[in-house]
């Protein structure tokens, strides 16, 4: 389970709060259109507005499990469930996909660019093509276009508690996390984490110093360039004049060669001498100017070279600091029986992909999600959730051989919220550089996902807006391109989470 740093905590940009009582006519019509009729033969049931709260103090939400069968969502912290509420998932042909997801974006006041500007308050996006959890009407049966609708009040209370990267499991049945342990699950070493924390601080200070030096070198180069600029312009002018004088001398020589009379030769000789004198004069001026400018021009060139070197050092130092900081993020691993590979991510960033050995590779293994929910005396306390039939959790882990060097590189710095997913499935096409692992169960309906276009790489706005013809406008925390008419989202550019 991924733990995002505070600088990445949320992409929401609250433009306005629009209570249900004053939803515009267009949005109301859109929401009405999104509420499908009940399945044939099924009587419409009133929405169940109630929710259940655990009779204890709740911790931070670590996981949400949505049950398609029971049409409810359960939120878990490190010690068990804390909140439950009814939901409405996707209707037939637009089914909410079962699988493993994470929250990749939050938007307090989201409006759909797919469905007539429909209001989707307190949106927790789990795919960039448009699947999300959000507040909405609950007719008592699946009725959405693929999203998971929650009670408005429940979604509002949940929104601020959820962080980017929270695991969202959508299951066809009603799974629950169970306490679990296995030697393969990452066991951290406190001394490794402490050492890495110290290294992060050291590299952060080095990156700050490198940035300061790069800024100073850049300013020095700019000053030297400005001081050399007049000299460069003067040299350029003298070179143009010298070239013109050389051309005049060449013409005078041709006139002299062509002269037929003594008088003509005398005039031509006089013109040639004047041209030669001018060339000599300009050459003297050019030589003097080049000599005078050489020091400053050399200094400007040296300052520019120094600025480039300082910038390279800054980039290297920033990369080292970023990678060290990333190593303190919870580690997320995914093993696919189909590809026979182990994939590793930290902070939504892919850091490793290696082959693994799975015994009996033609035999289904199921889909299991192992989550480190808290620190424990022995290292980490883990839970397991199974959402697809195959082996038991124990048998699934027993079939897998992870290279020891990989385990040695990942386990020592594993933190709570780390996770290991095992599945028969490959990574879904929704997985990209702005997501964690997305795994969809191929033996379950995926209409709500299949109907959406494959998300292009999430486009990042340049500056304060997406500079592409001026057709974009804000939709909460993202840009919406009105020309596209499809699920294209434009994130605000920002630092690493």
Protein Blocks (a to p, Z undefined) as FASTA:
>chain_A
ZZddfklmpacdcfbdcdfklgcfklmmmmmmmmccddehiacddddfbccddfbddddd
fbdcddfklopaddddfkbcfbdcddddddehiaccedddddfbdcfbacdfklgoiace
hiacfbfnlpacdddddehpafbehiacddfklmmmmmmmpcghiacdddfblcdddddd
dfklccddfklmmmmmmmmmmmmmmmmmmmmmmmmmmmmmmmmmmmmmmmmmmmmmmmmm
mmmmmmmmmmmmmmmmmpmbfklmmmmmmmmmmmmmmmmmmmmmmmmmmmmmmmmmmmmm
mmmmmmmmmmmmmmmmmmmmmmmmmmmpccdddddfklopacddeehiafbdcddddehk
lbcebjaddddfbdcfklpacddddfbgcddfklmmmmpccdfklmmmmmmmgcehiacd
ddfbdcdfklcfkbccddddfkbccklmmmpccdddddddehjbccehhpaccehjaccd
fklopacdddddddeZZ
